[in-house]
Amino acid sequence: MKTVTIYTDGACSGNPGPGGWGAILQYGRFKKELSGGEEHTTNNRMELTGVIAALEALKEPCIVELYSDSKYVIDALEKGWAKGWKAKGWIKADKKPALNPDLWERLLELCAYHKVNLHWVKGHAENEFNNRCDELAVMESQKFKK
């Protein structure tokens, strides 16, 4: 299996508000940037959408080194929270509904298809790829400002 490195980030101007996401996929000497946004969304939805879009861009099962500054995404996958929410009908341990079940459902499918290794990175720090993803996400969110 090919090993692909992916960086993602999401942004929202207001929460909810106009939002965007950015992703960078790297395989060997190849690099691809992806981005998108929505007029009315949340930061967490944009974080999830960035990861989903990046994984969906892969044309075959891959080993993925995924870097994100979103504790929401990394912890929910790494600590098994998202799988637990799904098993309980999208209900969290506190008996409240899990947010974004549509996106979590898709992300769990993609994580079953690919071998995803998770890495948390500090946001707005010295990681050039995380910073570039943030630029892409903010740029996308600004397209929806009135």
N, CA, C and O atoms as a GROMACS GRO file, in nm:
protein
  584
    1MET      N    1   0.084  -0.119   0.000
    1MET     CA    2   0.000   0.000   0.000
    1MET      C    3   0.088   0.124   0.000
    1MET      O    4   0.193   0.128   0.063
    2LYS      N    5   0.042   0.225  -0.072
    2LYS     CA    6   0.113   0.353  -0.075
    2LYS      C    7   0.094   0.426   0.057
    2LYS      O    8  -0.011   0.414   0.121
    3THR      N    9   0.196   0.501   0.097
    3THR     CA   10   0.185   0.585   0.215
    3THR      C   11   0.170   0.730   0.172
    3THR      O   12   0.254   0.785   0.101
    4VAL      N   13   0.061   0.792   0.216
    4VAL     CA   14   0.029   0.930   0.182
    4VAL      C   15   0.026   1.012   0.311
    4VAL      O   16  -0.030   0.967   0.411
    5THR      N   17   0.084   1.130   0.307
    5THR     CA   18   0.079   1.222   0.420
    5THR      C   19  -0.027   1.327   0.390
    5THR      O   20  -0.028   1.387   0.283
    6ILE      N   21  -0.116   1.348   0.488
    6ILE     CA   22  -0.224   1.445   0.470
    6ILE      C   23  -0.224   1.542   0.588
    6ILE      O   24  -0.216   1.502   0.704
    7TYR      N   25  -0.234   1.670   0.556
    7TYR     CA   26  -0.255   1.775   0.655
    7TYR      C   27  -0.392   1.836   0.627
    7TYR      O   28  -0.429   1.855   0.512
    8THR      N   29  -0.468   1.865   0.734
    8THR     CA   30  -0.599   1.928   0.714
    8THR      C   31  -0.621   2.036   0.819
    8THR      O   32  -0.560   2.037   0.926
    9ASP      N   33  -0.712   2.128   0.786
    9ASP     CA   34  -0.754   2.228   0.883
    9ASP      C   35  -0.890   2.281   0.842
    9ASP      O   36  -0.928   2.277   0.725
   10GLY      N   37  -0.963   2.330   0.940
   10GLY     CA   38  -1.092   2.392   0.917
   10GLY      C   39  -1.094   2.529   0.982
   10GLY      O   40  -1.019   2.556   1.076
   11ALA      N   41  -1.182   2.616   0.932
   11ALA     CA   42  -1.194   2.751   0.986
   11ALA      C   43  -1.339   2.795   0.976
   11ALA      O   44  -1.413   2.752   0.888
   12CYS      N   45  -1.378   2.881   1.069
   12CYS     CA   46  -1.514   2.933   1.066
   12CYS      C   47  -1.508   3.076   1.118
   12CYS      O   48  -1.443   3.104   1.219
   13SER      N   49  -1.578   3.166   1.050
   13SER     CA   50  -1.585   3.306   1.092
   13SER      C   51  -1.718   3.324   1.164
   13SER      O   52  -1.822   3.345   1.101
   14GLY      N   53  -1.713   3.314   1.297
   14GLY     CA   54  -1.833   3.297   1.376
   14GLY      C   55  -1.854   3.148   1.385
   14GLY      O   56  -1.809   3.074   1.297
   15ASN      N   57  -1.921   3.102   1.488
   15ASN     CA   58  -1.938   2.958   1.503
   15ASN      C   59  -2.078   2.930   1.555
   15ASN      O   60  -2.095   2.920   1.677
   16PRO      N   61  -2.179   2.918   1.471
   16PRO     CA   62  -2.173   2.896   1.327
   16PRO      C   63  -2.153   3.025   1.248
   16PRO      O   64  -2.170   3.136   1.298
   17GLY      N   65  -2.117   3.005   1.122
   17GLY     CA   66  -2.094   3.115   1.030
   17GLY      C   67  -2.036   3.062   0.902
   17GLY      O   68  -2.040   2.941   0.877
   18PRO      N   69  -1.981   3.152   0.818
   18PRO     CA   70  -1.915   3.105   0.697
   18PRO      C   71  -1.789   3.027   0.732
   18PRO      O   72  -1.711   3.068   0.818
   19GLY      N   73  -1.770   2.913   0.666
   19GLY     CA   74  -1.656   2.829   0.701
   19GLY      C   75  -1.582   2.777   0.580
   19GLY      O   76  -1.631   2.782   0.467
   20GLY      N   77  -1.462   2.727   0.606
   20GLY     CA   78  -1.380   2.670   0.501
   20GLY      C   79  -1.291   2.561   0.556
   20GLY      O   80  -1.271   2.549   0.677
   21TRP      N   81  -1.238   2.482   0.466
   21TRP     CA   82  -1.143   2.378   0.502
   21TRP      C   83  -1.032   2.373   0.398
   21TRP      O   84  -1.050   2.414   0.283
   22GLY      N   85  -0.918   2.323   0.439
   22GLY     CA   86  -0.806   2.306   0.349
   22GLY      C   87  -0.736   2.175   0.378
   22GLY      O   88  -0.736   2.127   0.492
   23ALA      N   89  -0.677   2.116   0.275
   23ALA     CA   90  -0.604   1.991   0.291
   23ALA      C   91  -0.487   1.987   0.195
   23ALA      O   92  -0.493   2.040   0.084
   24ILE      N   93  -0.380   1.925   0.239
   24ILE     CA   94  -0.263   1.901   0.155
   24ILE      C   95  -0.235   1.752   0.157
   24ILE      O   96  -0.222   1.692   0.264
   25LEU      N   97  -0.226   1.692   0.039
   25LEU     CA   98  -0.192   1.550   0.025
   25LEU      C   99  -0.053   1.542  -0.035
   25LEU      O  100  -0.023   1.610  -0.134
   26GLN      N  101   0.033   1.459   0.024
   26GLN     CA  102   0.169   1.442  -0.026
   26GLN      C  103   0.197   1.293  -0.046
   26GLN      O  104   0.174   1.211   0.042
   27TYR      N  105   0.249   1.262  -0.165
   27TYR     CA  106   0.293   1.126  -0.194
   27TYR      C  107   0.422   1.139  -0.274
   27TYR      O  108   0.422   1.186  -0.388
   28GLY      N  109   0.532   1.097  -0.213
   28GLY     CA  110   0.661   1.113  -0.279
   28GLY      C  111   0.685   1.259  -0.311
   28GLY      O  112   0.677   1.345  -0.224
   29ARG      N  113   0.715   1.287  -0.437
   29ARG     CA  114   0.742   1.426  -0.476
   29ARG      C  115   0.614   1.499  -0.518
   29ARG      O  116   0.618   1.617  -0.553
   30PHE      N  117   0.501   1.429  -0.514
   30PHE     CA  118   0.374   1.489  -0.556
   30PHE      C  119   0.304   1.555  -0.438
   30PHE      O  120   0.305   1.503  -0.326
   31LYS      N  121   0.242   1.668  -0.465
   31LYS     CA  122   0.168   1.741  -0.363
   31LYS      C  123   0.042   1.798  -0.426
   31LYS      O  124   0.046   1.852  -0.536
   32LYS      N  125  -0.069   1.785  -0.356
   32LYS     CA  126  -0.197   1.837  -0.406
   32LYS      C  127  -0.266   1.913  -0.294
   32LYS      O  128  -0.273   1.866  -0.181
   33GLU      N  129  -0.317   2.031  -0.327
   33GLU     CA  130  -0.394   2.110  -0.231
   33GLU      C  131  -0.542   2.103  -0.268
   33GLU      O  132  -0.578   2.112  -0.385
   34LEU      N  133  -0.625   2.087  -0.166
   34LEU     CA  134  -0.770   2.086  -0.183
   34LEU      C  135  -0.830   2.187  -0.085
   34LEU      O  136  -0.773   2.211   0.021
   35SER      N  137  -0.944   2.245  -0.121
   35SER     CA  138  -1.012   2.334  -0.028
   35SER      C  139  -1.158   2.350  -0.068
   35SER      O  140  -1.195   2.321  -0.182
   36GLY      N  141  -1.238   2.395   0.025
   36GLY     CA  142  -1.380   2.418   0.000
   36GLY      C  143  -1.440   2.488   0.119
   36GLY      O  144  -1.372   2.516   0.217
   37GLY      N  145  -1.568   2.516   0.110
   37GLY     CA  146  -1.633   2.584   0.220
   37GLY      C  147  -1.783   2.580   0.211
   37GLY      O  148  -1.840   2.528   0.116
   38GLU      N  149  -1.846   2.637   0.313
   38GLU     CA  150  -1.991   2.644   0.322
   38GLU      C  151  -2.030   2.779   0.378
   38GLU      O  152  -1.957   2.840   0.456
   39GLU      N  153  -2.148   2.824   0.338
   39GLU     CA  154  -2.196   2.956   0.380
   39GLU      C  155  -2.232   2.960   0.528
   39GLU      O  156  -2.206   3.059   0.596
   40HIS      N  157  -2.291   2.852   0.578
   40HIS     CA  158  -2.335   2.850   0.718
   40HIS      C  159  -2.300   2.714   0.778
   40HIS      O  160  -2.362   2.613   0.746
   41THR      N  161  -2.200   2.712   0.865
   41THR     CA  162  -2.148   2.586   0.918
   41THR      C  163  -2.082   2.611   1.053
   41THR      O  164  -2.092   2.720   1.108
   42THR      N  165  -2.014   2.509   1.105
   42THR     CA  166  -1.938   2.524   1.230
   42THR      C  167  -1.792   2.486   1.205
   42THR      O  168  -1.759   2.422   1.105
   43ASN      N  169  -1.708   2.526   1.296
   43ASN     CA  170  -1.566   2.493   1.286
   43ASN      C  171  -1.546   2.341   1.285
   43ASN      O  172  -1.468   2.290   1.204
   44ASN      N  173  -1.615   2.270   1.373
   44ASN     CA  174  -1.597   2.124   1.378
   44ASN      C  175  -1.642   2.057   1.250
   44ASN      O  176  -1.578   1.962   1.205
   45ARG      N  177  -1.749   2.105   1.189
   45ARG     CA  178  -1.793   2.047   1.061
   45ARG      C  179  -1.686   2.070   0.953
   45ARG      O  180  -1.663   1.982   0.870
   46MET      N  181  -1.622   2.184   0.956
   46MET     CA  182  -1.517   2.213   0.857
   46MET      C  183  -1.393   2.127   0.883
   46MET      O  184  -1.330   2.080   0.789
   47GLU      N  185  -1.359   2.106   1.009
   47GLU     CA  186  -1.245   2.018   1.042
   47GLU      C  187  -1.272   1.877   0.988
   47GLU      O  188  -1.185   1.817   0.924
   48LEU      N  189  -1.391   1.825   1.012
   48LEU     CA  190  -1.428   1.691   0.964
   48LEU      C  191  -1.433   1.686   0.812
   48LEU      O  192  -1.384   1.590   0.752
   49THR      N  193  -1.490   1.788   0.750
   49THR     CA  194  -1.503   1.789   0.604
   49THR      C  195  -1.366   1.789   0.537
   49THR      O  196  -1.349   1.724   0.434
   50GLY      N  197  -1.270   1.860   0.593
   50GLY     CA  198  -1.135   1.862   0.537
   50GLY      C  199  -1.073   1.723   0.536
   50GLY      O  200  -1.012   1.683   0.438
   51VAL      N  201  -1.088   1.651   0.646
   51VAL     CA  202  -1.033   1.515   0.654
   51VAL      C  203  -1.105   1.424   0.555
   51VAL      O  204  -1.041   1.347   0.483
   52ILE      N  205  -1.237   1.432   0.552
   52ILE     CA  206  -1.316   1.347   0.462
   52ILE      C  207  -1.278   1.373   0.316
   52ILE      O  208  -1.255   1.279   0.240
   53ALA      N  209  -1.272   1.499   0.277
   53ALA     CA  210  -1.240   1.533   0.138
   53ALA      C  211  -1.101   1.481   0.099
   53ALA      O  212  -1.082   1.430  -0.012
   54ALA      N  213  -1.006   1.493   0.190
   54ALA     CA  214  -0.870   1.445   0.162
   54ALA      C  215  -0.868   1.293   0.144
   54ALA      O  216  -0.807   1.242   0.051
   55LEU      N  217  -0.935   1.222   0.234
   55LEU     CA  218  -0.938   1.075   0.224
   55LEU      C  219  -1.015   1.029   0.101
   55LEU      O  220  -0.978   0.930   0.038
   56GLU      N  221  -1.121   1.100   0.065
   56GLU     CA  222  -1.199   1.065  -0.054
   56GLU      C  223  -1.120   1.088  -0.182
   56GLU      O  224  -1.149   1.027  -0.285
   57ALA      N  225  -1.021   1.175  -0.178
   57ALA     CA  226  -0.940   1.204  -0.297
   57ALA      C  227  -0.845   1.089  -0.332
   57ALA      O  228  -0.794   1.083  -0.443
   58LEU      N  229  -0.822   0.999  -0.238
   58LEU     CA  230  -0.733   0.887  -0.262
   58LEU      C  231  -0.805   0.782  -0.346
   58LEU      O  232  -0.919   0.745  -0.316
   59LYS      N  233  -0.740   0.735  -0.450
   59LYS     CA  234  -0.805   0.646  -0.547
   59LYS      C  235  -0.796   0.498  -0.512
   59LYS      O  236  -0.857   0.414  -0.579
   60GLU      N  237  -0.721   0.465  -0.407
   60GLU     CA  238  -0.706   0.325  -0.365
   60GLU      C  239  -0.676   0.325  -0.215
   60GLU      O  240  -0.640   0.428  -0.160
   61PRO      N  241  -0.691   0.210  -0.150
   61PRO     CA  242  -0.657   0.205  -0.007
   61PRO      C  243  -0.511   0.243   0.015
   61PRO      O  244  -0.422   0.198  -0.057
   62CYS      N  245  -0.488   0.327   0.114
   62CYS     CA  246  -0.353   0.376   0.143
   62CYS      C  247  -0.326   0.373   0.292
   62CYS      O  248  -0.418   0.370   0.374
   63ILE      N  249  -0.198   0.374   0.326
   63ILE     CA  250  -0.156   0.405   0.462
   63ILE      C  251  -0.151   0.558   0.467
   63ILE      O  252  -0.082   0.621   0.386
   64VAL      N  253  -0.222   0.616   0.560
   64VAL     CA  254  -0.232   0.762   0.567
   64VAL      C  255  -0.174   0.812   0.699
   64VAL      O  256  -0.213   0.768   0.807
   65GLU      N  257  -0.080   0.903   0.688
   65GLU     CA  258  -0.030   0.975   0.804
   65GLU      C  259  -0.108   1.106   0.807
   65GLU      O  260  -0.079   1.198   0.730
   66LEU      N  261  -0.206   1.114   0.896
   66LEU     CA  262  -0.297   1.229   0.900
   66LEU      C  263  -0.258   1.325   1.011
   66LEU      O  264  -0.248   1.287   1.127
   67TYR      N  265  -0.235   1.450   0.973
   67TYR     CA  266  -0.198   1.555   1.068
   67TYR      C  267  -0.310   1.658   1.075
   67TYR      O  268  -0.352   1.712   0.973
   68SER      N  269  -0.357   1.684   1.197
   68SER     CA  270  -0.463   1.782   1.217
   68SER      C  271  -0.440   1.854   1.350
   68SER      O  272  -0.384   1.797   1.443
   69ASP      N  273  -0.483   1.980   1.357
   69ASP     CA  274  -0.474   2.052   1.483
   69ASP      C  275  -0.606   2.044   1.560
   69ASP      O  276  -0.624   2.111   1.661
   70SER      N  277  -0.698   1.961   1.512
   70SER     CA  278  -0.830   1.947   1.575
   70SER      C  279  -0.830   1.834   1.677
   70SER      O  280  -0.826   1.716   1.640
   71LYS      N  281  -0.836   1.869   1.804
   71LYS     CA  282  -0.847   1.768   1.910
   71LYS      C  283  -0.980   1.693   1.895
   71LYS      O  284  -0.988   1.574   1.924
   72TYR      N  285  -1.083   1.763   1.849
   72TYR     CA  286  -1.214   1.702   1.826
   72TYR      C  287  -1.201   1.583   1.732
   72TYR      O  288  -1.253   1.475   1.762
   73VAL      N  289  -1.134   1.600   1.621
   73VAL     CA  290  -1.117   1.494   1.523
   73VAL      C  291  -1.021   1.386   1.574
   73VAL      O  292  -1.054   1.268   1.575
   74ILE      N  293  -0.903   1.428   1.616
   74ILE     CA  294  -0.800   1.332   1.657
   74ILE      C  295  -0.846   1.250   1.777
   74ILE      O  296  -0.836   1.127   1.774
   75ASP      N  297  -0.896   1.315   1.882
   75ASP     CA  298  -0.936   1.242   2.001
   75ASP      C  299  -1.055   1.149   1.975
   75ASP      O  300  -1.056   1.036   2.023
   76ALA      N  301  -1.154   1.196   1.898
   76ALA     CA  302  -1.272   1.113   1.873
   76ALA      C  303  -1.236   0.986   1.796
   76ALA      O  304  -1.298   0.882   1.815
   77LEU      N  305  -1.136   0.994   1.709
   77LEU     CA  306  -1.092   0.876   1.636
   77LEU      C  307  -0.995   0.792   1.720
   77LEU      O  308  -1.013   0.671   1.734
   78GLU      N  309  -0.894   0.857   1.775
   78GLU     CA  310  -0.788   0.787   1.847
   78GLU      C  311  -0.840   0.717   1.974
   78GLU      O  312  -0.799   0.606   2.006
   79LYS      N  313  -0.930   0.783   2.045
   79LYS     CA  314  -0.981   0.729   2.171
   79LYS      C  315  -1.107   0.646   2.153
   79LYS      O  316  -1.164   0.596   2.250
   80GLY      N  317  -1.150   0.630   2.025
   80GLY     CA  318  -1.264   0.544   1.997
   80GLY      C  319  -1.400   0.605   2.027
   80GLY      O  320  -1.502   0.536   2.024
   81TRP      N  321  -1.403   0.735   2.056
   81TRP     CA  322  -1.531   0.799   2.090
   81TRP      C  323  -1.630   0.789   1.975
   81TRP      O  324  -1.746   0.754   1.996
   82ALA      N  325  -1.585   0.818   1.853
   82ALA     CA  326  -1.676   0.819   1.739
   82ALA      C  327  -1.736   0.680   1.716
   82ALA      O  328  -1.856   0.668   1.688
   83LYS      N  329  -1.656   0.576   1.728
   83LYS     CA  330  -1.709   0.440   1.714
   83LYS      C  331  -1.811   0.410   1.823
   83LYS      O  332  -1.913   0.345   1.799
   84GLY      N  333  -1.784   0.459   1.944
   84GLY     CA  334  -1.878   0.441   2.055
   84GLY      C  335  -2.008   0.515   2.032
   84GLY      O  336  -2.116   0.462   2.059
   85TRP      N  337  -1.999   0.637   1.982
   85TRP     CA  338  -2.121   0.714   1.953
   85TRP      C  339  -2.206   0.640   1.850
   85TRP      O  340  -2.328   0.629   1.864
   86LYS      N  341  -2.140   0.588   1.748
   86LYS     CA  342  -2.212   0.516   1.643
   86LYS      C  343  -2.279   0.392   1.700
   86LYS      O  344  -2.396   0.365   1.671
   87ALA      N  345  -2.206   0.316   1.782
   87ALA     CA  346  -2.260   0.193   1.840
   87ALA      C  347  -2.382   0.220   1.927
   87ALA      O  348  -2.470   0.135   1.941
   88LYS      N  349  -2.387   0.339   1.986
   88LYS     CA  350  -2.499   0.376   2.074
   88LYS      C  351  -2.603   0.459   2.001
   88LYS      O  352  -2.682   0.530   2.064
   89GLY      N  353  -2.605   0.453   1.867
   89GLY     CA  354  -2.704   0.528   1.790
   89GLY      C  355  -2.677   0.678   1.792
   89GLY      O  356  -2.771   0.758   1.794
   90TRP      N  357  -2.549   0.715   1.791
   90TRP     CA  358  -2.504   0.855   1.790
   90TRP      C  359  -2.544   0.929   1.918
   90TRP      O  360  -2.582   1.046   1.915
   91ILE      N  361  -2.533   0.856   2.030
   91ILE     CA  362  -2.554   0.915   2.162
   91ILE      C  363  -2.421   0.908   2.237
   91ILE      O  364  -2.354   0.805   2.238
   92LYS      N  365  -2.384   1.022   2.299
   92LYS     CA  366  -2.257   1.028   2.373
   92LYS      C  367  -2.274   0.969   2.514
   92LYS      O  368  -2.385   0.935   2.555
   93ALA      N  369  -2.164   0.957   2.584
   93ALA     CA  370  -2.165   0.901   2.720
   93ALA      C  371  -2.253   0.982   2.814
   93ALA      O  372  -2.309   0.927   2.909
   94ASP      N  373  -2.266   1.112   2.789
   94ASP     CA  374  -2.350   1.198   2.875
   94ASP      C  375  -2.498   1.192   2.835
   94ASP      O  376  -2.579   1.271   2.884
   95LYS      N  377  -2.531   1.099   2.746
   95LYS     CA  378  -2.668   1.075   2.698
   95LYS      C  379  -2.720   1.183   2.603
   95LYS      O  380  -2.838   1.181   2.567
   96LYS      N  381  -2.634   1.276   2.564
   96LYS     CA  382  -2.672   1.379   2.467
   96LYS      C  383  -2.638   1.330   2.327
   96LYS      O  384  -2.549   1.248   2.309
   97PRO      N  385  -2.710   1.381   2.226
   97PRO     CA  386  -2.680   1.339   2.089
   97PRO      C  387  -2.540   1.384   2.045
   97PRO      O  388  -2.496   1.495   2.076
   98ALA      N  389  -2.471   1.296   1.975
   98ALA     CA  390  -2.341   1.332   1.917
   98ALA      C  391  -2.367   1.429   1.802
   98ALA      O  392  -2.461   1.410   1.725
   99LEU      N  393  -2.285   1.530   1.790
   99LEU     CA  394  -2.298   1.626   1.681
   99LEU      C  395  -2.232   1.571   1.555
   99LEU      O  396  -2.137   1.494   1.562
  100ASN      N  397  -2.283   1.611   1.442
  100ASN     CA  398  -2.225   1.578   1.311
  100ASN      C  399  -2.222   1.429   1.278
  100ASN      O  400  -2.124   1.380   1.222
  101PRO      N  401  -2.328   1.354   1.312
  101PRO     CA  402  -2.324   1.210   1.287
  101PRO      C  403  -2.309   1.176   1.138
  101PRO      O  404  -2.250   1.073   1.104
  102ASP      N  405  -2.361   1.262   1.050
  102ASP     CA  406  -2.347   1.237   0.906
  102ASP      C  407  -2.201   1.236   0.864
  102ASP      O  408  -2.158   1.151   0.786
  103LEU      N  409  -2.124   1.330   0.916
  103LEU     CA  410  -1.982   1.338   0.882
  103LEU      C  411  -1.902   1.228   0.952
  103LEU      O  412  -1.812   1.169   0.892
  104TRP      N  413  -1.934   1.201   1.077
  104TRP     CA  414  -1.863   1.095   1.149
  104TRP      C  415  -1.886   0.960   1.082
  104TRP      O  416  -1.793   0.879   1.072
  105GLU      N  417  -2.007   0.936   1.036
  105GLU     CA  418  -2.039   0.810   0.968
  105GLU      C  419  -1.948   0.792   0.846
  105GLU      O  420  -1.889   0.686   0.827
  106ARG      N  421  -1.937   0.896   0.765
  106ARG     CA  422  -1.852   0.889   0.645
  106ARG      C  423  -1.705   0.874   0.682
  106ARG      O  424  -1.633   0.796   0.620
  107LEU      N  425  -1.661   0.949   0.783
  107LEU     CA  426  -1.520   0.942   0.823
  107LEU      C  427  -1.485   0.804   0.876
  107LEU      O  428  -1.377   0.752   0.846
  108LEU      N  429  -1.572   0.743   0.952
  108LEU     CA  430  -1.545   0.608   1.002
  108LEU      C  431  -1.536   0.508   0.886
  108LEU      O  432  -1.452   0.418   0.889
  109GLU      N  433  -1.621   0.524   0.784
  109GLU     CA  434  -1.612   0.438   0.665
  109GLU      C  435  -1.476   0.452   0.598
  109GLU      O  436  -1.412   0.354   0.561
  110LEU      N  437  -1.432   0.576   0.584
  110LEU     CA  438  -1.302   0.602   0.518
  110LEU      C  439  -1.186   0.549   0.600
  110LEU      O  440  -1.087   0.500   0.546
  111CYS      N  441  -1.197   0.560   0.732
  111CYS     CA  442  -1.091   0.508   0.820
  111CYS      C  443  -1.086   0.356   0.819
  111CYS      O  444  -0.982   0.297   0.848
  112ALA      N  445  -1.197   0.291   0.786
  112ALA     CA  446  -1.198   0.146   0.772
  112ALA      C  447  -1.137   0.104   0.638
  112ALA      O  448  -1.080  -0.004   0.626
  113TYR      N  449  -1.149   0.189   0.538
  113TYR     CA  450  -1.098   0.162   0.404
  113TYR      C  451  -0.946   0.185   0.397
  113TYR      O  452  -0.874   0.106   0.337
  114HIS      N  453  -0.900   0.292   0.459
  114HIS     CA  454  -0.757   0.325   0.464
  114HIS      C  455  -0.701   0.288   0.601
  114HIS      O  456  -0.776   0.271   0.696
  115LYS      N  457  -0.571   0.276   0.610
  115LYS     CA  458  -0.503   0.259   0.740
  115LYS      C  459  -0.458   0.399   0.780
  115LYS      O  460  -0.361   0.451   0.726
  116VAL      N  461  -0.528   0.459   0.875
  116VAL     CA  462  -0.503   0.598   0.911
  116VAL      C  463  -0.430   0.607   1.045
  116VAL      O  464  -0.480   0.562   1.148
  117ASN      N  465  -0.311   0.666   1.041
  117ASN     CA  466  -0.234   0.694   1.161
  117ASN      C  467  -0.253   0.842   1.194
  117ASN      O  468  -0.230   0.928   1.109
  118LEU      N  469  -0.294   0.869   1.317
  118LEU     CA  470  -0.334   1.004   1.356
  118LEU      C  471  -0.222   1.079   1.427
  118LEU      O  472  -0.150   1.023   1.510
  119HIS      N  473  -0.209   1.207   1.393
  119HIS     CA  474  -0.107   1.292   1.454
  119HIS      C  475  -0.168   1.429   1.483
  119HIS      O  476  -0.218   1.495   1.392
  120TRP      N  477  -0.163   1.471   1.609
  120TRP     CA  478  -0.211   1.605   1.643
  120TRP      C  479  -0.093   1.702   1.631
  120TRP      O  480   0.017   1.672   1.676
  121VAL      N  481  -0.119   1.817   1.570
  121VAL     CA  482  -0.018   1.922   1.561
  121VAL      C  483  -0.076   2.049   1.622
  121VAL      O  484  -0.196   2.073   1.615
  122LYS      N  485   0.010   2.128   1.681
  122LYS     CA  486  -0.033   2.255   1.740
  122LYS      C  487  -0.070   2.351   1.627
  122LYS      O  488   0.009   2.373   1.535
  123GLY      N  489  -0.189   2.407   1.636
  123GLY     CA  490  -0.235   2.501   1.534
  123GLY      C  491  -0.166   2.636   1.544
  123GLY      O  492  -0.124   2.676   1.653
  124HIS      N  493  -0.155   2.704   1.433
  124HIS     CA  494  -0.097   2.839   1.427
  124HIS      C  495   0.042   2.842   1.488
  124HIS      O  496   0.080   2.940   1.553
  125ALA      N  497   0.118   2.736   1.466
  125ALA     CA  498   0.254   2.727   1.520
  125ALA      C  499   0.352   2.727   1.402
  125ALA      O  500   0.333   2.801   1.306
  126GLU      N  501   0.454   2.644   1.410
  126GLU     CA  502   0.561   2.650   1.311
  126GLU      C  503   0.552   2.542   1.203
  126GLU      O  504   0.648   2.521   1.129
  127ASN      N  505   0.439   2.474   1.194
  127ASN     CA  506   0.425   2.370   1.093
  127ASN      C  507   0.376   2.433   0.963
  127ASN      O  508   0.261   2.477   0.954
  128GLU      N  509   0.462   2.436   0.862
  128GLU     CA  510   0.429   2.506   0.737
  128GLU      C  511   0.305   2.448   0.668
  128GLU      O  512   0.228   2.521   0.606
  129PHE      N  513   0.287   2.316   0.677
  129PHE     CA  514   0.174   2.254   0.608
  129PHE      C  515   0.042   2.283   0.681
  129PHE      O  516  -0.060   2.308   0.618
  130ASN      N  517   0.046   2.279   0.815
  130ASN     CA  518  -0.074   2.316   0.891
  130ASN      C  519  -0.109   2.462   0.867
  130ASN      O  520  -0.226   2.497   0.853
  131ASN      N  521  -0.009   2.547   0.862
  131ASN     CA  522  -0.033   2.689   0.837
  131ASN      C  523  -0.090   2.712   0.698
  131ASN      O  524  -0.177   2.798   0.680
  132ARG      N  525  -0.043   2.638   0.599
  132ARG     CA  526  -0.096   2.651   0.464
  132ARG      C  527  -0.242   2.603   0.458
  132ARG      O  528  -0.325   2.664   0.392
  133CYS      N  529  -0.273   2.494   0.528
  133CYS     CA  530  -0.411   2.447   0.533
  133CYS      C  531  -0.501   2.551   0.598
  133CYS      O  532  -0.615   2.571   0.556
  134ASP      N  533  -0.450   2.618   0.701
  134ASP     CA  534  -0.527   2.724   0.765
  134ASP      C  535  -0.552   2.838   0.666
  134ASP      O  536  -0.663   2.891   0.660
  135GLU      N  537  -0.451   2.876   0.590
  135GLU     CA  538  -0.467   2.982   0.489
  135GLU      C  539  -0.576   2.943   0.389
  135GLU      O  540  -0.662   3.024   0.356
  136LEU      N  541  -0.572   2.819   0.341
  136LEU     CA  542  -0.672   2.772   0.246
  136LEU      C  543  -0.812   2.776   0.306
  136LEU      O  544  -0.907   2.818   0.240
  137ALA      N  545  -0.824   2.732   0.431
  137ALA     CA  546  -0.954   2.728   0.498
  137ALA      C  547  -1.010   2.869   0.518
  137ALA      O  548  -1.128   2.893   0.492
  138VAL      N  549  -0.927   2.960   0.563
  138VAL     CA  550  -0.972   3.098   0.586
  138VAL      C  551  -1.011   3.162   0.453
  138VAL      O  552  -1.112   3.233   0.445
  139MET      N  553  -0.931   3.139   0.349
  139MET     CA  554  -0.961   3.193   0.216
  139MET      C  555  -1.099   3.146   0.169
  139MET      O  556  -1.177   3.225   0.116
  140GLU      N  557  -1.127   3.020   0.188
  140GLU     CA  558  -1.257   2.965   0.148
  140GLU      C  559  -1.372   3.027   0.230
  140GLU      O  560  -1.476   3.061   0.174
  141SER      N  561  -1.351   3.042   0.361
  141SER     CA  562  -1.456   3.098   0.445
  141SER      C  563  -1.488   3.242   0.407
  141SER      O  564  -1.602   3.286   0.418
  142GLN      N  565  -1.386   3.314   0.361
  142GLN     CA  566  -1.406   3.455   0.325
  142GLN      C  567  -1.488   3.472   0.196
  142GLN      O  568  -1.542   3.580   0.171
  143LYS      N  569  -1.496   3.368   0.117
  143LYS     CA  570  -1.577   3.375  -0.007
  143LYS      C  571  -1.725   3.393   0.026
  143LYS      O  572  -1.802   3.440  -0.058
  144PHE      N  573  -1.766   3.355   0.149
  144PHE     CA  574  -1.907   3.361   0.185
  144PHE      C  575  -1.943   3.484   0.268
  144PHE      O  576  -2.059   3.503   0.303
  145LYS      N  577  -1.844   3.568   0.299
  145LYS     CA  578  -1.872   3.689   0.376
  145LYS      C  579  -1.948   3.787   0.291
  145LYS      O  580  -1.920   3.805   0.173
  146LYS      N  581  -2.045   3.850   0.352
  146LYS     CA  582  -2.129   3.945   0.278
  146LYS      C  583  -2.085   4.087   0.304
  146LYS      O  584  -2.144   4.180   0.250
   0.00000   0.00000   0.00000
